Amino acid sequence: MSVTPATSVTSRRVLIVMPALNESASVASVIEHVKRARPEADLLVVDDGSVDDTAKLARAAGAEVARLAVNLGVGGAMRTGFRYAATRGYDVVVQVDADGQHDPDELDALLRGLDDADIVIGSRFAGKGAYKASGPRKYAMVALSIVFSRLAKTRLTDVTSGFKAMGPRAIRLFAGYYPAEYLGDTVESLVMAIRAELVIKEIPVIMRERAGGTPSHSPVKSAVYLGRAGLALLLALVRRRPAVDSSDSA
């Protein structure tokens, strides 16, 4: 299936959605970098129940801010972003994390990838940079990559990457429903996209170290991740979701 973009890269309305939970140490600098990299793009920070100054600092840095009363996780925050984008007519949504790991200088490459895809994943393992995973987390990523490469009929090496660009068909699909469960924003959302016959591809990107905050994984958490990743995939494959029309409108 080919994808014909409605507009060129330079004329698309782009919304950068930045989920943020207690990221006061990094959110302002990440916003400033995004604005330098893509000054024409709009930026929405979804404050996912933070108890620090994340929202205040994001507004001061020039971003629009949507505050969630309680912590819903990345999936819940992105659901808010997709609905915001759909109601305001954006052509593209790009997810950029607030902790500084996603390099805004890679945004142009992600957006160019949408010329022939509905979803473009920035991969840490596709030949650019020196990011390495180890232990149970590595095994989970390899297993997921094998399964999803077969499901999507294209090679995917980093299906848990949160650095993604999504075009109009993906926005319509995810605005109707976007999973908020653990790993739903990566594993289950990709299953949804494949079932909706969206075109998915990945490009190599460099991932950086966190600019602040606390890493979400440790040896123990990585072991738990292995089991949860498998369970999330199993549930995504057997779960039936309400049908959502993601086809191009006339």
Secondary structure, 3 states (H helix, E strand, C coil): CCCCCCCCCCCCCEEEEEEECCCCCCHHHHHHHHHHHCCCCEEEEEEECCCCCHHHHHHHCCCEEEEECCCCHHHHHHHHHHHHHHHCCCCEEEECCCCCCECHHHHHHHHHHCCCCCEEEEECCCCCCCCCCCHHHHHHHHHHHHHHHHHHCCCCCCCCCCCEEECHHHHHHHHHCCCCCCCHHHHHHHHHHHHCCCCEEEEECCECCCCCCCCCCCHHHHHHHHHHHHHHHHHHHHCCCCCCCCCCCC
